[in-house]
Amino acid sequence: MGILARLQVMPNVPPHYFAKLYVSLGEKEKALAALETACQARSTFMISLKADPSWDPLHNEPRFQKLVTAIGLTP
């Protein structure tokens, strides 16, 4: 069983775990959806969006930019 399958059957896995996994798999839409869920859940993890290089593949995505703005990380 792969990591994704294991996470999907575990209870209470934070959405940003899925987002990290999806972005590493190149699945931007799923990663963004998981990040939006994390934002709605008010995950404190979201403060790392601009600092964590693992999110670099998403930086030019309008949905990512909207999230960054929504949590107040833009000037």
Secondary structure, DSSP 4 states (H G I P E B T S, - for coil): --HHHHHHHSTT--HHHHHHHHHHTT-HHHHHHHHHHHHHTT-GGGGGTTT-GGGGGGTT-HHHHHHHHHTT---
